[in-house]
Amino acid sequence: MHTTLFYVIIGLLLADALWGWILEELNRRSWAESVPDRLADVYPQDKFEKQKQYRRVNHRFGKISSTFSLVVLLVFLWFHGFALVDNWVLQYTDHWLWRPLIFFGIMGLASYIIGLPFDIYQTFVIEERFGFNKTTPKTFVSDQIKSLVLGAVIGGILLSLVIWFYHFAGKWFWLYAWVGLSLFMIFISKFYTTLILPLFNKQTPLEEGPLRKAIEEMSQKAGFALENVYVMDGSKRSTKANAFFSGFGKNKRIVLFDTLINDLEINEIVAVLAHEIGHYRLKHIIWGTILSVLQTGLTLYLLGWFVNEPALSQALGINEPVFHIGLIGFAILYSPVSEILGLGMNIFSRRNEFQADAFAGKHADAAALQSALKKISANALSNPTPHPWYVFFNYSHPPLLKRLEALDKVD
């Protein structure tokens, strides 16, 4: 049984990689040779050629990095690497909590080390070559250290919580873990911009002036009590522009990248913010959180059913059922379900984006939002003609041309 399960795990990894490569190839072949007429005003031919080159470079780099990661994982599985690491940990402790924590700490650190050269190359070679990178080596190192510490602390606490429930709550551990993780998700959703984001970026209140006044007028029209609009130093790391809405209740906050303010006109910025307000007014954030909580519950419920199956641990080289080894086996076998749920979330997200665009078109200026979307996309050298299948399986936002077409119909 466990031998069959081992080959099922290998097969799932290979099938997932093959499907990803097929979608990437379809997407590559869909790249337009000339500028779409709708984008001619923001994509002069030389910039469009630069966009295609940017796509090619990232496509090749993605194939190399993903293939390397897959080969490393397959070799690790073939030689029972998870069992080897666990046996090494057992030389120092067999404590019910410290054993899995140290095990996952080693695996997480190894994964980080393997991925670090690719992150460095992406940031300081590819992004630098195309004029996007503003990250200094000092900032990069600082970000890496903060991310590692934050991941270790938060990940360690959450993992400890799940392990504790597993050992002391019996068959209902998944339910207690679901409640604990759901409360954490809600907490992060509410306080992300006030607790986590300041560790990496500086946020300052938008100063008084024409932009602030225009935003206040729009928010009043949209029926939104404007309290917090902040400007974030996104230019510290990249020239790419963005804006987002975070939190709820008294902690709701709109955040503008300083690059967005530099790239767009006032009416375009107002339209972008109207889009973000639309997400709040249409309750997309609340529904997104609810769906994430339900998805987490389903995952943990299935985990509770299967994690103690001896074949899961045996397939990875451990004779007796071990929670942290079974968790890894389950995560791989669960990947098809995760893909389906992720597909549903992407469909939900794309629908929300269309709705938020329509909201912005009605409460601000549809033409201004179209202009803003075109500028943001062109400045980021985004692909204007992705393959429909690639969009369906991977995009959380609709393609630019589809959004422009939908905004044409807004009254």
C-alpha positions as CSV (number, residue, x, y, z in Angstrom):
1,M,0.0,0.0,0.0
2,H,2.7,2.5,1.0
3,T,4.7,1.8,-2.1
4,T,1.7,2.5,-4.3
5,L,1.1,5.7,-2.3
6,F,4.7,6.7,-2.8
7,Y,4.3,6.5,-6.6
8,V,1.0,8.3,-6.4
9,I,2.8,11.2,-4.7
10,I,5.5,11.2,-7.3
11,G,2.8,11.1,-10.1
12,L,0.9,14.0,-8.6
13,L,4.0,16.1,-8.5
14,L,4.9,15.3,-12.1
15,A,1.3,15.8,-13.3
16,D,1.1,19.2,-11.5
17,A,4.4,20.3,-13.1
18,L,3.4,19.1,-16.5
19,W,0.0,20.9,-16.3
20,G,1.8,24.1,-15.2
21,W,4.3,23.9,-18.1
22,I,1.4,23.3,-20.6
23,L,-0.4,26.4,-19.4
24,E,2.8,28.5,-19.5
25,E,3.5,27.3,-23.1
26,L,-0.1,28.2,-24.1
27,N,0.4,31.6,-22.5
28,R,3.7,32.2,-24.3
29,R,2.2,31.4,-27.7
30,S,-0.7,33.9,-27.0
31,W,1.7,36.9,-26.8
32,A,0.6,39.4,-29.4
33,E,3.1,40.4,-32.1
34,S,1.8,44.0,-32.3
35,V,0.2,46.4,-29.9
36,P,-3.5,45.9,-29.4
37,D,-5.3,49.0,-30.7
38,R,-6.9,49.7,-27.4
39,L,-3.4,50.1,-25.8
40,A,-1.6,52.0,-28.5
41,D,-1.7,55.2,-26.4
42,V,0.3,53.7,-23.5
43,Y,2.3,51.1,-25.4
44,P,4.5,52.7,-28.1
45,Q,6.1,50.0,-30.2
46,D,9.5,50.2,-28.4
47,K,7.8,49.8,-25.0
48,F,5.7,46.9,-26.3
49,E,8.9,45.1,-27.6
50,K,10.4,45.7,-24.1
51,Q,7.3,44.1,-22.6
52,K,7.7,41.0,-24.8
53,Q,11.3,40.7,-23.9
54,Y,10.4,41.0,-20.2
55,R,7.9,38.2,-20.7
56,R,10.4,36.0,-22.4
57,V,13.1,36.5,-19.8
58,N,10.6,35.7,-17.0
59,H,9.2,32.7,-18.8
60,R,12.7,31.2,-19.2
61,F,13.6,32.0,-15.7
62,G,10.3,30.5,-14.4
63,K,10.9,27.2,-16.3
64,I,14.4,26.9,-14.9
65,S,13.5,27.7,-11.3
66,S,10.4,25.5,-11.2
67,T,12.2,22.6,-12.8
68,F,15.1,22.9,-10.4
69,S,12.7,22.9,-7.4
70,L,10.8,19.9,-8.8
71,V,14.0,17.9,-9.3
72,V,15.3,18.7,-5.8
73,L,12.0,17.6,-4.3
74,L,11.8,14.4,-6.4
75,V,15.4,13.4,-5.4
76,F,14.6,14.2,-1.8
77,L,11.5,12.0,-1.9
78,W,13.3,9.2,-3.8
79,F,16.0,8.9,-1.1
80,H,13.5,9.3,1.8
81,G,14.9,12.7,2.7
82,F,12.1,13.5,5.1
83,A,12.8,10.3,7.1
84,L,16.5,11.2,7.1
85,V,15.8,14.6,8.6
86,D,13.4,13.2,11.1
87,N,15.9,10.5,12.2
88,W,18.5,13.2,12.7
89,V,16.1,15.2,14.9
90,L,15.4,12.1,16.9
91,Q,19.0,11.9,17.9
92,Y,18.4,15.1,19.9
93,T,14.8,14.9,21.0
94,D,11.7,12.8,20.7
95,H,9.5,15.4,22.5
96,W,6.0,15.6,21.0
97,L,6.3,19.3,20.4
98,W,10.0,20.0,19.8
99,R,10.5,17.1,17.4
100,P,8.0,18.5,14.7
101,L,9.0,22.1,15.4
102,I,12.7,21.4,14.8
103,F,11.8,19.2,11.8
104,F,9.8,21.9,10.1
105,G,12.3,24.5,11.1
106,I,15.0,22.5,9.2
107,M,12.8,22.0,6.2
108,G,11.8,25.6,6.1
109,L,15.4,26.8,6.3
110,A,16.5,24.4,3.6
111,S,13.7,25.6,1.3
112,Y,14.6,29.2,1.9
113,I,18.3,28.5,1.1
114,I,17.4,26.8,-2.1
115,G,15.1,29.6,-3.2
116,L,17.4,32.5,-2.2
117,P,19.7,32.5,-5.3
118,F,16.6,32.7,-7.5
119,D,15.1,35.6,-5.4
120,I,18.5,37.4,-5.7
121,Y,18.6,36.9,-9.5
122,Q,15.0,37.9,-10.0
123,T,15.5,41.1,-8.0
124,F,19.0,42.3,-8.9
125,V,19.3,40.9,-12.5
126,I,15.9,40.6,-14.2
127,E,14.0,43.5,-12.4
128,E,17.2,45.6,-12.5
129,R,17.6,45.0,-16.2
130,F,14.1,46.2,-17.0
131,G,14.3,49.3,-14.7
132,F,12.0,48.1,-12.0
133,N,14.3,47.3,-9.1
134,K,14.9,50.0,-6.4
135,T,15.8,47.5,-3.7
136,T,19.3,48.1,-2.3
137,P,21.4,45.1,-1.0
138,K,20.8,46.5,2.6
139,T,17.1,46.6,2.2
140,F,17.1,43.1,0.6
141,V,19.0,41.6,3.5
142,S,16.9,43.4,6.0
143,D,13.7,42.1,4.4
144,Q,15.1,38.6,4.4
145,I,15.9,38.7,8.1
146,K,12.6,40.2,9.0
147,S,10.7,37.7,6.9
148,L,12.6,34.8,8.4
149,V,12.1,35.9,12.0
150,L,8.4,36.7,11.4
151,G,7.8,33.4,9.6
152,A,9.6,31.5,12.4
153,V,7.7,33.3,15.2
154,I,4.2,33.2,13.6
155,G,4.6,29.8,11.9
156,G,6.1,28.3,15.1
157,I,3.2,29.6,17.2
158,L,0.5,28.4,14.8
159,L,2.2,25.0,14.3
160,S,2.6,24.5,18.0
161,L,-1.1,25.3,18.4
162,V,-2.1,22.6,15.8
163,I,0.3,20.1,17.3
164,W,-1.0,20.7,20.8
165,F,-4.6,20.2,19.7
166,Y,-3.5,17.0,17.9
167,H,-2.0,15.5,21.0
168,F,-4.6,16.6,23.5
169,A,-7.9,17.0,21.7
170,G,-8.1,13.5,20.1
171,K,-10.2,13.1,17.0
172,W,-11.7,16.6,17.3
173,F,-8.3,18.3,17.0
174,W,-9.1,19.6,13.5
175,L,-12.1,21.5,14.9
176,Y,-10.0,23.2,17.6
177,A,-7.3,23.9,15.1
178,W,-9.9,25.4,12.7
179,V,-11.2,27.8,15.4
180,G,-7.6,28.8,16.3
181,L,-6.4,29.4,12.8
182,S,-9.6,31.1,11.8
183,L,-9.3,33.6,14.7
184,F,-5.7,34.2,13.5
185,M,-6.8,34.8,9.9
186,I,-9.4,37.3,11.1
187,F,-6.9,39.0,13.3
188,I,-4.4,39.4,10.5
189,S,-7.0,40.6,8.1
190,K,-8.0,43.3,10.6
191,F,-4.5,44.4,11.8
192,Y,-2.2,43.6,8.9
193,T,-1.5,47.3,7.9
194,T,-1.0,48.4,11.5
195,L,1.1,45.5,12.8
196,I,2.9,43.6,9.9
197,L,3.2,46.1,7.1
198,P,5.1,48.8,9.2
199,L,7.9,46.3,9.7
200,F,8.7,46.6,6.0
201,N,7.3,49.9,4.7
202,K,6.7,53.3,6.0
203,Q,3.1,54.7,5.8
204,T,2.3,58.3,6.2
205,P,-1.2,60.0,6.1
206,L,-2.0,61.6,2.8
207,E,-1.4,65.3,3.2
208,E,-4.1,68.0,2.6
209,G,-4.3,69.2,-0.9
210,P,-6.2,68.7,-4.2
211,L,-5.7,64.9,-4.1
212,R,-7.0,64.6,-0.6
213,K,-9.9,66.9,-1.4
214,A,-10.9,64.9,-4.5
215,I,-10.7,61.7,-2.6
216,E,-12.9,63.0,0.2
217,E,-15.5,64.2,-2.3
218,M,-15.6,60.8,-4.1
219,S,-15.8,58.9,-0.8
220,Q,-18.7,61.0,0.3
221,K,-20.5,60.3,-3.0
222,A,-19.8,56.6,-2.6
223,G,-21.2,56.6,1.0
224,F,-17.9,55.7,2.6
225,A,-16.7,57.2,5.9
226,L,-13.2,58.1,4.9
227,E,-10.9,57.9,7.9
228,N,-7.5,56.6,6.9
229,V,-5.7,57.1,3.6
230,Y,-2.0,56.4,3.7
231,V,0.9,56.7,1.3
232,M,3.4,53.8,1.4
233,D,7.0,54.1,0.2
234,G,6.6,51.4,-2.5
235,S,9.4,53.1,-4.5
236,K,11.8,51.8,-1.8
237,R,11.7,48.4,-3.6
238,S,10.2,48.9,-7.1
239,T,8.9,51.3,-9.6
240,K,5.6,49.3,-10.0
241,A,2.5,50.9,-8.7
242,N,-0.4,49.6,-6.6
243,A,-3.1,50.4,-4.1
244,F,-5.1,48.3,-1.7
245,F,-7.8,48.2,1.0
246,S,-7.2,46.4,4.2
247,G,-8.9,45.7,7.5
248,F,-12.5,46.3,8.6
249,G,-14.3,48.2,11.4
250,K,-12.2,51.0,12.9
251,N,-9.0,49.4,11.4
252,K,-10.0,49.8,7.7
253,R,-7.4,51.6,5.8
254,I,-6.7,52.6,2.1
255,V,-3.0,52.4,1.2
256,L,-1.5,54.1,-1.9
257,F,1.9,53.4,-3.2
258,D,3.9,56.6,-3.7
259,T,4.6,55.3,-7.2
260,L,0.9,55.3,-8.0
261,I,0.7,59.0,-7.0
262,N,3.7,59.8,-9.3
263,D,2.4,57.8,-12.3
264,L,-1.3,58.9,-12.4
265,E,-3.4,62.0,-12.6
266,I,-5.6,63.0,-9.7
267,N,-8.8,61.8,-11.4
268,E,-7.1,58.5,-12.1
269,I,-6.0,58.0,-8.5
270,V,-9.5,58.9,-7.3
271,A,-10.9,56.2,-9.6
272,V,-8.4,53.6,-8.4
273,L,-9.4,54.4,-4.8
274,A,-13.1,54.2,-5.7
275,H,-12.3,50.7,-6.9
276,E,-10.8,49.8,-3.6
277,I,-13.7,51.4,-1.7
278,G,-16.0,49.2,-3.9
279,H,-14.4,46.1,-2.5
280,Y,-15.3,47.3,1.0
281,R,-18.9,48.5,0.2
282,L,-19.6,45.3,-1.7
283,K,-18.4,43.2,1.2
284,H,-15.8,41.4,-0.9
285,I,-13.2,41.5,2.0
286,I,-15.7,39.9,4.4
287,W,-16.8,37.2,2.0
288,G,-13.2,36.5,1.0
289,T,-12.4,36.0,4.7
290,I,-15.4,33.7,5.2
291,L,-14.5,31.6,2.2
292,S,-10.9,31.3,3.4
293,V,-12.1,30.2,6.8
294,L,-14.4,27.6,5.2
295,Q,-11.6,26.3,3.0
296,T,-9.3,26.0,6.0
297,G,-12.0,24.1,7.8
298,L,-12.4,21.6,4.9
299,T,-8.6,21.1,4.8
300,L,-8.3,20.5,8.5
301,Y,-11.3,18.1,8.5
302,L,-9.7,16.0,5.8
303,L,-6.4,16.2,7.6
304,G,-8.0,14.8,10.7
305,W,-9.3,11.8,8.7
306,F,-6.1,10.9,7.0
307,V,-3.1,12.1,8.9
308,N,-2.9,9.0,11.1
309,E,-3.0,6.6,8.2
310,P,0.2,4.5,8.5
311,A,0.6,4.4,4.7
312,L,1.1,8.2,4.6
313,S,4.2,8.1,6.9
314,Q,5.4,4.8,5.4
315,A,5.3,6.2,1.9
316,L,7.8,8.8,3.1
317,G,10.1,6.3,4.8
318,I,8.8,6.2,8.4
319,N,7.4,2.9,9.7
320,E,5.0,4.3,12.4
321,P,2.5,7.1,11.9
322,V,4.1,10.4,12.7
323,F,2.0,13.6,12.6
324,H,4.5,15.9,10.9
325,I,5.5,13.3,8.3
326,G,1.8,12.4,7.7
327,L,1.1,16.2,7.3
328,I,3.6,16.4,4.4
329,G,2.2,13.4,2.7
330,F,-1.3,14.7,3.1
331,A,-0.3,18.2,1.8
332,I,0.9,16.6,-1.5
333,L,-2.1,14.3,-1.9
334,Y,-4.4,17.1,-1.1
335,S,-2.9,19.3,-3.9
336,P,-5.6,18.4,-6.5
337,V,-8.4,19.5,-4.0
338,S,-6.4,22.6,-3.2
339,E,-6.1,23.4,-6.9
340,I,-9.9,23.1,-7.4
341,L,-10.6,25.3,-4.4
342,G,-8.0,27.8,-5.6
343,L,-9.7,27.8,-9.0
344,G,-13.0,28.7,-7.3
345,M,-11.3,31.5,-5.3
346,N,-9.8,32.9,-8.5
347,I,-13.2,32.9,-10.2
348,F,-14.7,34.6,-7.1
349,S,-11.9,37.2,-7.1
350,R,-12.2,38.0,-10.8
351,R,-16.0,38.6,-10.4
352,N,-15.2,40.9,-7.4
353,E,-12.8,42.9,-9.5
354,F,-15.4,43.4,-12.2
355,Q,-17.9,44.5,-9.6
356,A,-15.4,46.9,-7.9
357,D,-14.6,48.4,-11.4
358,A,-18.3,49.0,-12.0
359,F,-18.6,50.6,-8.6
360,A,-15.7,52.9,-9.3
361,G,-17.2,53.7,-12.7
362,K,-20.4,54.8,-11.1
363,H,-19.0,56.8,-8.2
364,A,-15.9,58.2,-9.8
365,D,-15.1,58.2,-13.5
366,A,-15.1,55.0,-15.7
367,A,-12.8,56.6,-18.3
368,A,-10.3,57.7,-15.6
369,L,-10.2,54.2,-14.2
370,Q,-9.6,52.8,-17.7
371,S,-6.8,55.2,-18.2
372,A,-5.3,54.3,-14.8
373,L,-5.5,50.6,-15.4
374,K,-3.8,51.0,-18.8
375,K,-1.0,53.1,-17.3
376,I,-0.4,50.7,-14.4
377,S,-0.3,47.7,-16.7
378,A,2.0,49.4,-19.3
379,N,4.4,50.7,-16.6
380,A,4.7,47.2,-15.1
381,L,5.2,45.7,-18.6
382,S,2.2,43.4,-18.0
383,N,1.1,40.9,-20.7
384,P,-2.0,42.4,-22.4
385,T,-3.0,39.2,-24.2
386,P,-2.7,36.2,-21.8
387,H,-4.2,32.9,-22.9
388,P,-7.8,32.3,-21.7
389,W,-6.9,29.0,-20.1
390,Y,-3.9,30.6,-18.3
391,V,-6.2,33.3,-17.0
392,F,-8.9,30.8,-15.9
393,F,-6.5,28.8,-13.8
394,N,-4.1,31.4,-12.6
395,Y,-5.5,35.0,-12.6
396,S,-7.1,36.5,-9.6
397,H,-7.8,39.7,-11.6
398,P,-9.4,39.8,-15.1
399,P,-7.1,40.6,-18.0
400,L,-6.7,44.3,-18.8
401,L,-8.6,44.3,-22.1
402,K,-11.6,42.5,-20.5
403,R,-11.7,45.1,-17.7
404,L,-11.7,47.9,-20.2
405,E,-14.5,46.3,-22.2
406,A,-16.6,45.9,-19.0
407,L,-16.0,49.5,-18.1
408,D,-17.3,50.6,-21.5
409,K,-20.7,49.3,-20.4
410,V,-20.9,51.1,-17.1
411,D,-23.6,53.8,-17.1
